[in-house]
Amino acid sequence: MGDRWRPGLKLDAHSSQGYAAGEPAVVVAPMANRLVVFESNIAHEVLPAHEARCALTVWFTKANSPASDCAVPRALPDPDQPESRIFVSIAAFRDPETRWTVHDLLAKASHPARVRIGIVWQIDAIADAHFLDLSHCVDQKQIRQIIIPDREATGPCKARMLAQKLWAGEEYYLQIDSHMRFAPGWDEQLIHWLAACEQQAQFGKAVLSTYPPDFQGSGLQATVPADDRPVLLRASHFGQDGMLRLVGSRLAECAAAPLPSLFWAAGFSFSRSQLIQEVPYEDLPFLFFGEEQYMLARMSTHGYDVFSPPSSIAYHLYSRAYRNTFQSCVTQGE
């Protein structure tokens, strides 16, 4: 739409982090009467230029496609509005780290008032009663809880199913484990990344998920590593039970944008809450290995694409030595 651009003028291609990092790309000069047509899920950007230029951008959608299936960019929400709220689902089995997970979750959020937390406690009512004291870290209006005896627990699927029932219409859904720590500004960053993923997803429906790196220590003394390189999920092997095992591989450096992932992790998953309406958890007793593959298959058939964060935004305590675990209690016949 303009004839001022002429051969020899340069686009500032190196201002693009992805292009400068060597990611495959085609640079298209904005010549007059030039038409560029591409699928909107392909990563794309407008580069800075040093000459005036004009362009007309048009989005085409199929007439029989619902609006929700179109990968049209969405503006980032106002953090003070209800539509920006995040519901955080936590399934906790006799875990003393749960309250410190909640503490860090809110302390590291850019806008803690946007966060709503649903916890399913599976505890010994006498020995673990002090776990329930969250008065030091959370406004009671932000917390919803279900408490069940640990002897009635049947594994993570039941607990996550119950936690989803505490959802009250928040726009975003974050599912985490009960022993986590976070990077500052995790809420703003996840919303920003998810918007980018939705533009790349085939049907505009995306999930951010990975195995977070480990952190050390406990309670207020816990420390997270300075290394924020991302983790990408990959297949490892099949266990004796026939279930696929996954591992996380640390990348050599942070990425410029979220990375497509072949797998999904139950302990860290961020999406719009539409996900739990379309693919809710079911009570599948004693399913541990296999939970992630089962949920991933259902997400895929509902049009969701999975992405890995481009840098580490959360951290996980992988040591189980400090707590009772569901598996150990089942093995011991408790």
Secondary structure, DSSP 4 states (H G I P E B T S, - for coil): --S---TT--B-GGGSHHHHTT---------TT------TTS---PPPBSS-----------TTS-GGGS----PPPPTTSGGG-EEEEEEEES-TTHHHHHHHHHHT-SSGGGEEEEEEEEE-TTTTGGGG--TTT--GGGEEEEEEEGGG---HHHHHHHHHTT--S-SEEEEE-SSEEE-TTHHHHHHHHHHHHHHHSTTS-EEEE--PPB-BS-GGG-B--S----EEEEEEEE-TTSPEEEEEEE-SS--SS-EE-S---TTEEEEETHHHHHS-----TT--TTHHHHHHHHHHHTT-EEEE-SS--EEE----TTS--HHHHHHTT-
